[in-house]
């Protein structure tokens, strides 16, 4: 496998970002978007409801206008009426959920969003509902983390639940271009362990919020005492702490140990092998951790673990980069990375779910209250399709034109020359590690559509 299969090149990343930017424009050309709602419409809407009491469109627009006017009590009541008539419309859940978010009632907001998504996962507006669910989850996680730190003395006296597990971000030793795997490996370990019905896994966002509140994000590996402290704060009886050693040459080593809330640490589960087999090694480690926890896997559970996620390392690295970008609030970059993961492995369900959220997250986050009607009309983003090399070549000159400095253009030229040179000192079994993605490029892209 050649190096280019592991590197998200400058042109590829920019092309994916361009595609994500163009899709809303094409949708706009295909049909008129619903207009933004305004509080000034309230008297007219009330009159129309009196004339047409069963008109769901008018009722839901009225609920949205009340929400835009910051009259959430009334907005929720009207939204419920509209949802009873037209439950497939995303306006009702978005109005109700965001009213709950305003009041920091995040549990109720998340419940509203999840109920809609469970019944109408592919309807118009479902991407916006997923994005709002993510924002509510993040806000709830931060609030809970602050509350746990305020109650630390009290929580320290309470026994942690031994069946609750949390997986810390892994330490990545060796090549720094693999650092995003810290999040990706922690997430797949969490996902695999969640398949064991006995245990409850702490969500990645909740753990990340506590790490942020404890100012540990830049600290690297968390020591045993801190891990035990985090377990008490999360009321998790066991914390999984791991290391992935990825040297420039030779075998990689993946290990993980369990830290109990009293500070005791188990012997690490260790798996070694080739870089290309890293995700298989992760499965070996999970099965070993289950044994350490006293859990006897059934054959069905073992098979579910082996089939969970992807075995394409390039796709997984792109997914890990997407998680990192998403945690940093760079949703456009996250969407581009998740799209790359899907292109490499179309069956990678976790990457597809994350793509559908991140592709619309920035638009939803920046939407005004009056725009709730427009984001509720957005169709789910189309799945990424493989980008052929001729398309990349055709855009190469455009990539150069939008570079904000000559230095970036020179860097892009150097990268192209390096990728075309024959590889030396490497084998197909162990491809060289990817380089760190290039910095984002600032510039303007003008797209003209000639309509018949």
N, C-alpha and C positions, 0 to 999 in steps of 0.2 A: 504494500500500500504506500502510495507516494505522499510526500509531505503536503501537497496541495489539498489532499483529502482531509487533513487535520487543521487547516488554516482557513479561517473566515477572512478572505482577502478583502482589501480595501474596496475593490470594484464590486464584489459580491455583496458586501454589507451595505454599500451605498445603493446598489440596485434594489435590494430588498426594502430599504427605507423608502426609496422612490416609489416602488409598487404600492406600499402601504399608504403613501400620501396620495396616490392617484386614484385608488379605489373609491374614496368618498366623492371625488370629483365626477367619476363616471356614474356613480349612483345618482348624483344630483342632476346630471344630464339626462338620465333615463326617466326621471319623473320628478314632479315638484314635491319638495319636502313640506310637511305641515308647518304652519306658521307658528312663530313664538307667541306664547300667551301673555297677556298683560292684565294686571289688576283692574285696569280701566274697563275691561270687558265684563266685569262682574254684573252690573245692572242689566246689560243686554242678555247675558246668559241666564240670569234668573228669570227674565221674561220669557225666554225661549223654553226653559224647563216648565214654566207654568202652562205653556201651550203644548209642549211635547214631553210629558212627565216620564215617558219610557224611552226616550232617546239617549242611548248610552254614550254616544259621541259628545253630545252637549253636556251631559252630566259629568263625564270625565274631564272635559275641558274646563268646566266650572270648578271641579276639584283642583285642577292645576292652577287656575287663576287665584283661588283662595290660598294655595300654597305659596304662589308668587307674592301674594299680599301679606305673607307671614301670619295667616290665620289658620294655624295648623289644626286646632281642635275641630273647626268646621270642615277643613279640607279632608281630614281623615274620615269623618262621618259621610261626606258626600262621595269620597272615593270608594268606600265600602258599598254604597248603593250602586255605583257604576260597575264595580267588580262583580256584583251579583248578577248583573245583566250581561256584561261582557268580560268574563274572567280572563280571556286570552289577551286582553290589552295590557301593555306594560305600564300605561300611565298610572293606573291605580296603585300597583305595588311601588312604583317610584315615588309617588306622592306620599303614600303612607310611610314607606321606609325612611325617606329623607326627613319627614316630620319627626319620626322617632330618633333619627340621628341628631337632629337639632337639639333634642332634649337629653342626649347622651343615653338613650334607652337602646343600646346597641343590640342586646339580646332580642328584643322585639323586632328591630329593623332586620336583623339577619334572618329571623324566622319568617318574616313576610317575603323577603327575597327568595329564600330557599323553597318556600311553598310554591311560588310562581314558577321557579326554574324546574322543580320536580314535575310539574304538570305541563309546562310549555317551554321545554329547553331550547327549541329551535325557532320560536316565534320572533317576529320583529320586536325589537326592544330588549330581547334576552341578553345581548352583549352588555347593554347599559346596566341591566339588573345585576349581572355578574360583577361588573366593575364596582357598582355601589356596594355589593356584598363584600368585596375585597377591602374597600375603604372602611366599611363598618368593622370588619374583622381586625384590621390594623388599629383602628381607633380603640376598639375594645381591648385589644392586647396591651396597648400602651397604658390605658387606664388601669387595667388589672395589675400590670407590672408596678406602677406607682403605688397602688394600694397595698400590694404585697410588701414593698419596701417600708411603707409606713407602719405595717403590722408585723414587721420582722420578728420582734421579741415575742409576740404572741404566737406566731407560726412556729417558732423554734421549739416551743413547748408542746406542740401538737405532733403526734406521730405521722410521718408521711405514709402515703398509701403504697405498699410494696408492689401493687399491681399496676402502678402508674409509672411509665417510662418516658424519658426525654433523651433525645439524641443531640449532643452538642455538635456544632460545626467541627469537622475534622481538621487536624493540623496537616498541612501539606508541606513536606520536606523535599528539598531538591529544586527542580526547575520551577521558577516562580510563575511561568506561563500557565501552569496547571492550578494556580491558586483558586480559580472559580470552582474547582471540584470540591472544595471545602463545603460549600452549600449543597452541591448536587449529591455528593455521597451521603451527607447527613439526611437529605430528603429521601433518598431511595432506601436507606437503612430504616428510617421512620416508616416509610410505606410498606416495606417488607415485614417489619415487626408488627405493624397494625393488622396484618393478616392472621396473627395468632389471637384468637378470640379472648383469651384470658386477660390480656393486657390492654390498658388504655394509654394511648400515646399523646404526649403534649404536642400541640400544633406548632409547626415551624414558626409561624408569625408570633405566637405567644412567647416562645423561647427567644426569638430575635428581639422582641420588645424588651424583655428583661435584660438581655445582654446590652442593649442600647442604654437602658436606664442605669445599669451598673457601670456604664462606661468601659465595657470590656471589648468593644468591637475592634479596637486597634491593638489589643493586648496579645493577640495570637493565641497560643495554647492556654487553656484555663487550667490552673493547678487543681490538685485533688481537693484541697480545702474549699476553694471557691466553687468547685463542682458540687460538693456536698451542700454548701450554703445555698446554691441555686436550687438544688433538689428540695430543700426545706421550704424555700420561697414558693416553689411551684407545687408543693405537696406531692412531689414525685419521689417515690422510695428508691428509685434506681435511675442513675444517669449513665448513658453510654458515651464513652469518650474514646476517640479514635485517632489514628495517624495513618497517612498514606505517604510512603517514602518513594519518590519517583526520581531516581538518579538520571543523569544524561545518558548513561549506558548501563546495561545489565538489567537484572530482574527488579521489579517493583515489589514493595512489601506493604500489605494492608493489615492493620491490627486494630483491635477494639477491646476495651475492658469495661466492666460495670463498676461504677462508683456508687456505693450505698449512702444513704443519708447520714449514717454515723461516721462516714469517712473511710470505711473499709473498701478495698479495691480487689477485684478478682484478678486472676492471671489473665493476661491478654490472649484473645484468640488471634492467631497470626496465619496469614496466607501469603504465599509468594508465587510469582510467576511473571510472564511477559506482560508488557504494557497493554497489548491488545486484548489480554484476558482479564483486565482489571475488574470489569463488571461481573465476570464469573467468580473472581476472588471475593467480591463483595457478598455473593450468595453463600459462599463457604463460611464467611465470617458470621453472617446472620444465623446460619444453622448452628454454628458453634456457640453463639451468644444464647440462643434458645435453650441449648443443653445446659449452659451455666445457670440459667434462670430456673432450671428444673422442669422445663417444658418438653414433653415428648411429642415430637411432630408426627402427625398422621401423614400417610403417603400423599393424600390430597393436598394438605397444607404445604408439604415440601414442593409439590409440583407447582402450586400457585406462586410460591416464592421464586422458583426458578423461571417462571414465565412472566413475572411482574417487571414492568419497565422495558428498557431496550438493551440489546447487547451490542449496539453500534456505538463505539467509543466516541467517534466524531460527533454523532448526534447528541450523545450525552454531554460532551464538553460544551456544545452550543447551548444545550438546555441549562447547564450550570451557569454559563455566562448570562443567560436570560434571567435566571433567579437573582444573580448579583445585581444586574442592571435594574430589575424591578424593585429590589430592596433599596436601591439608591434613588428611586423615583424617576428613573429615565425609562419611561414606558415605551417610547419609540424604539430605542435600542433594544429593549427587552423583546419587543415584538419581532424585530429583525432576527435576533438570535433564536427565538422559538420557531420562527418560520424556517430558518436554516436547519434546525433539528428535525422538523417535520419533513422537509425535502429529503433529508438523508435517510430518515426512517418514517415513512408515512403512517406506520402503525403505532407510533410513539404517542399514546393517549395523553399522558401527563403534559407533554409539550404542546399538544393540540389544545388542551384545556387552558393552559397558561397563555397561549397565543390569542385565543378568543377574548380573553380579558384585557391583556396588555395592548391589543390592537386598537381598542377604543377608550382605554383608561384615561388618557390625557384629555380627550375631548369631553368625556363625562365629568372629569374632575374640574374642568374649567367652565362647564356649562352654567349659565345663570339660572335662577329659579324659573324664569319664564321659558327657558329652553327645555324644560322637562318634556314638553310635547314633541319636540324635534328629536331628542335622543331616544325617546320611546318608539319612534318610527324606524330606527335604524335596523336593517337586516343583519343577521350574523355575517361576519367577514368571510369571504370565500376562502377555502383552504389553500395554502400555498401550493403552487405547482412548480415542478422542477424548472430551473432557469437554464436554458441551453447556452453553450459557450458562444455561438454566434451573436446572441443577444448581448452577452457581456462584452464581446469585442466591439459591437456596434455602439455601446455606450461608453467605451473607454475614453473617447475624446471629450464627452460630456463630463465624465468624472474629473478630467484634468481641468475643464473650464470652471467647475464650481469650487475647486480648491481655493482656500482663502489666502494662501501664501505660496510663493514660489518654492519655499522650503518643503511644503507638503507635496507639491508636484514632483519635486526631485525625489522625495521619499517614496512616492508611488512608483516612479521609474525604477528606482533601485530595487524595490520589492519585486517588480516584474522581471528584472534581470536575474535576480537571485532565484526565483522560482523556475526559470527556464534553464538554469545551469544543471549539468548532470549531477546526481547525488553521489557523494563519495562517503565511504565508511559507514553506510547504513545498509540494512536488509529490509526485505519486504515484510518480514515478520515483526520487526520493531521499528515503526516509523519514527522520525524525529518529532519531538514535541512541538506543538503549535506556538507561534509567537503571540505576544500580547496584542489584542486588537488595537488598531490605530486610533488616535484621538478623533473625536467627531469633527466633521468638516462643516464650516459655516459658509453659506453662500445663498444664492437665489437660483431657483429653477423655474423657468417660465414654460408652461405647457399650453399649446394652442390646439383647440378642437375645431375642425371645420365640419359644420353640420349641414346636411343636405337641404 
